[in-house]
Amino acid sequence: MNSLPFDFRGASLHALPSGALWWPERALLCVSDLHLGKSDRMARRGGPMLPPYETQETLDRLAADLAATEPREVICLGDSFDDLAASRDMATPLRERLLGLMAGRRWVWILGNHDPGPVDLGGTHLADYALGPLTFRHIAEPGAAGEVSGHYHPKARVPLRGRSLSRRCFLLDEARLILPAYGAYTGGLDCARPELASLMGARAEAILLGPRPVRLPMPRQPG
């Protein structure tokens, strides 16, 4: 497992290549913005028809991370489903697959803006979750410290051999940590955009995803 270890507010954490966050001391795995059922939701609303395999791909990725880390606790950091209908209409084999991944673990669903109500899958449903020095919530709040959030789907664009490379990324500063979107069909927001540039401190860093995550200063200029 080619994770990148880093310290945040006294917690020793690992960024996984998939975009998951691993906290070994707590045996805790955190993922954000799975957006399960996105292709179904887009089809329902008359959007473009996407291949209906993203839920399976996302669950495969999650199963691999669970097998690699064997967590006792999993936090899904909001927008786990693309909307409430996506959670209700989840195909039976996929629902059974997800329930199998949940079995034997404490599973915490943080409420997101796409899935503001409970889903009928068990687990614990919370608006936010304080654990040791960290607080887990979906959307970053001004003035928060020790905050782990998602929502923005951050990505970073960096120059590489005369070309521009765009990758999903974690964002990290002294006060907050923002996770990348974990789902297969999730887009991204460039971290140089005002929504993120104004949220992160002057010394913020990005952890770019890839076979081996890479840590670098957060890019501040649009690509």
C-alpha positions as CSV (number, residue, x, y, z in Angstrom):
1,M,0.0,0.0,0.0
2,N,1.8,3.1,-1.3
3,S,0.3,5.6,1.2
4,L,1.7,8.9,2.1
5,P,2.0,9.5,5.8
6,F,1.5,13.0,7.3
7,D,0.7,14.6,10.6
8,F,-2.4,16.7,11.2
9,R,-3.3,18.3,14.5
10,G,-1.4,15.6,16.4
11,A,-2.9,12.7,14.4
12,S,-0.7,10.5,12.3
13,L,-2.6,9.9,9.1
14,H,-2.1,8.3,5.7
15,A,-3.3,9.5,2.3
16,L,-4.1,6.4,0.2
17,P,-3.7,6.4,-3.6
18,S,-7.5,5.9,-4.0
19,G,-8.3,9.1,-2.1
20,A,-9.2,7.4,1.2
21,L,-7.8,8.6,4.5
22,W,-6.3,6.1,6.9
23,W,-5.8,6.7,10.6
24,P,-3.9,3.6,11.9
25,E,-4.1,4.6,15.6
26,R,-7.9,4.5,15.5
27,A,-8.1,1.7,12.8
28,L,-10.3,4.2,11.0
29,L,-10.8,4.6,7.2
30,C,-12.5,7.8,5.9
31,V,-13.8,8.4,2.4
32,S,-15.7,11.3,0.9
33,D,-18.2,11.9,-1.9
34,L,-18.8,8.5,-3.2
35,H,-21.9,9.7,-5.1
36,L,-23.2,6.2,-5.6
37,G,-25.9,6.0,-8.2
38,K,-24.8,9.1,-10.1
39,S,-25.5,7.6,-13.6
40,D,-29.0,6.6,-12.5
41,R,-29.8,10.1,-11.1
42,M,-28.6,11.7,-14.4
43,A,-30.7,9.4,-16.5
44,R,-33.8,10.1,-14.3
45,R,-33.3,13.8,-14.8
46,G,-32.8,13.6,-18.6
47,G,-29.1,14.2,-18.5
48,P,-26.4,12.4,-20.5
49,M,-26.5,8.6,-20.4
50,L,-23.4,7.3,-18.6
51,P,-22.4,3.7,-18.4
52,P,-24.1,2.4,-15.3
53,Y,-21.1,0.9,-13.7
54,E,-19.8,3.6,-11.5
55,T,-21.4,2.2,-8.3
56,Q,-19.7,-1.2,-8.9
57,E,-16.4,0.5,-9.6
58,T,-16.6,2.6,-6.5
59,L,-17.5,-0.3,-4.3
60,D,-14.6,-2.3,-5.8
61,R,-12.2,0.5,-4.8
62,L,-13.7,0.6,-1.3
63,A,-13.5,-3.2,-0.9
64,A,-9.8,-3.0,-1.8
65,D,-9.1,-0.3,0.7
66,L,-11.0,-2.2,3.4
67,A,-9.0,-5.4,2.7
68,A,-5.7,-3.5,2.8
69,T,-6.4,-1.6,6.0
70,E,-8.9,-3.8,7.9
71,P,-10.5,-0.9,9.8
72,R,-12.7,-1.2,12.8
73,E,-14.5,2.1,11.9
74,V,-15.4,3.7,8.5
75,I,-16.6,7.3,8.0
76,C,-18.3,8.2,4.8
77,L,-17.9,12.0,4.8
78,G,-21.2,13.0,3.0
79,D,-22.7,12.8,-0.5
80,S,-22.3,9.0,-0.3
81,F,-25.3,8.7,-2.6
82,D,-26.0,11.1,-5.5
83,D,-29.5,11.7,-4.1
84,L,-32.0,10.0,-1.8
85,A,-33.6,8.1,-4.7
86,A,-30.3,6.7,-5.6
87,S,-30.1,5.1,-2.2
88,R,-33.6,3.8,-2.3
89,D,-33.3,2.4,-5.9
90,M,-29.9,0.8,-5.5
91,A,-29.9,-2.6,-7.2
92,T,-30.2,-5.5,-4.9
93,P,-26.7,-7.1,-5.7
94,L,-25.0,-3.7,-5.1
95,R,-26.9,-3.1,-1.9
96,E,-25.9,-6.6,-0.6
97,R,-22.3,-5.9,-1.6
98,L,-22.3,-2.6,0.4
99,L,-24.0,-4.3,3.4
100,G,-21.3,-6.9,3.3
101,L,-18.6,-4.3,3.4
102,M,-20.3,-2.6,6.4
103,A,-20.7,-5.9,8.3
104,G,-18.7,-6.1,11.5
105,R,-17.5,-2.5,11.5
106,R,-18.8,0.8,13.1
107,W,-20.0,2.7,10.0
108,V,-20.7,6.4,10.2
109,W,-22.6,8.2,7.5
110,I,-22.0,12.0,7.7
111,L,-24.8,13.9,6.1
112,G,-24.1,15.7,2.9
113,N,-25.9,18.2,0.7
114,H,-26.8,15.5,-1.9
115,D,-28.1,13.0,0.8
116,P,-29.5,15.2,3.6
117,G,-31.6,12.4,5.1
118,P,-30.9,8.9,6.4
119,V,-30.4,6.0,4.1
120,D,-31.9,2.6,4.9
121,L,-28.7,0.8,5.3
122,G,-27.9,0.8,9.0
123,G,-24.9,2.5,10.5
124,T,-24.8,5.8,12.4
125,H,-26.0,9.0,10.8
126,L,-24.5,12.3,12.1
127,A,-24.1,15.9,10.9
128,D,-20.6,15.9,12.2
129,Y,-18.4,13.6,14.3
130,A,-15.7,14.7,16.8
131,L,-13.0,12.1,17.4
132,G,-9.9,12.9,19.4
133,P,-8.3,16.1,17.9
134,L,-10.4,15.9,14.7
135,T,-13.9,16.8,13.6
136,F,-15.4,15.1,10.6
137,R,-18.1,17.0,8.6
138,H,-19.1,17.3,4.9
139,I,-18.6,21.0,4.2
140,A,-15.7,23.1,5.7
141,E,-16.8,25.7,8.2
142,P,-15.1,29.1,8.7
143,G,-12.9,29.3,11.8
144,A,-12.9,25.5,12.3
145,A,-9.7,23.8,13.6
146,G,-8.8,20.1,13.3
147,E,-11.5,19.8,10.6
148,V,-11.7,16.9,8.1
149,S,-14.2,17.6,5.3
150,G,-15.0,16.8,1.7
151,H,-17.7,18.4,-0.6
152,Y,-15.4,20.4,-3.0
153,H,-13.8,17.5,-4.9
154,P,-10.4,19.2,-5.0
155,K,-8.0,18.6,-7.8
156,A,-4.6,20.3,-8.6
157,R,-3.0,21.1,-11.9
158,V,0.8,21.1,-12.1
159,P,3.3,21.4,-14.9
160,L,5.1,18.3,-16.0
161,R,7.6,18.1,-18.8
162,G,6.0,21.0,-20.7
163,R,2.5,19.7,-20.2
164,S,-0.2,20.2,-17.6
165,L,-1.2,17.4,-15.3
166,S,-4.5,17.4,-13.4
167,R,-5.0,15.1,-10.4
168,R,-7.5,14.7,-7.6
169,C,-5.9,15.7,-4.4
170,F,-6.1,16.2,-0.6
171,L,-5.7,19.8,0.6
172,L,-4.0,20.4,3.9
173,D,-3.2,23.4,6.0
174,E,-2.8,24.1,9.8
175,A,-6.5,24.1,10.5
176,R,-8.2,21.8,8.0
177,L,-7.9,18.8,5.7
178,I,-10.2,18.4,2.6
179,L,-10.5,15.0,1.0
180,P,-10.8,14.3,-2.7
181,A,-14.0,12.8,-4.1
182,Y,-13.8,9.0,-3.9
183,G,-16.5,8.1,-6.4
184,A,-15.8,6.9,-9.9
185,Y,-17.9,9.5,-11.8
186,T,-17.1,12.6,-9.7
187,G,-15.5,15.6,-11.3
188,G,-13.2,18.1,-9.6
189,L,-12.7,21.7,-8.6
190,D,-9.3,23.2,-9.3
191,C,-7.7,24.2,-6.0
192,A,-6.7,27.5,-7.5
193,R,-10.4,28.5,-7.8
194,P,-11.6,31.2,-5.3
195,E,-13.8,28.7,-3.4
196,L,-10.8,26.8,-2.3
197,A,-8.0,29.3,-2.6
198,S,-9.8,31.6,-0.1
199,L,-10.6,28.7,2.2
200,M,-7.0,27.4,2.6
201,G,-4.2,29.1,4.4
202,A,-1.2,30.7,2.8
203,R,1.0,27.6,3.5
204,A,-1.5,25.0,2.4
205,E,-0.3,21.9,0.6
206,A,-1.8,19.5,-1.9
207,I,-1.3,15.7,-1.8
208,L,-1.8,14.6,-5.4
209,L,-3.2,11.1,-6.0
210,G,-1.5,8.5,-8.1
211,P,0.2,5.2,-7.6
212,R,2.4,7.0,-5.1
213,P,0.7,10.1,-3.6
214,V,2.9,13.3,-3.8
215,R,2.9,16.2,-1.4
216,L,3.6,19.7,-2.7
217,P,2.6,23.3,-2.1
218,M,-1.0,24.0,-3.1
219,P,-1.0,25.5,-6.6
220,R,-2.4,29.0,-6.5
221,Q,-2.7,30.0,-10.1
222,P,-5.4,28.5,-12.4
223,G,-4.1,26.0,-14.9
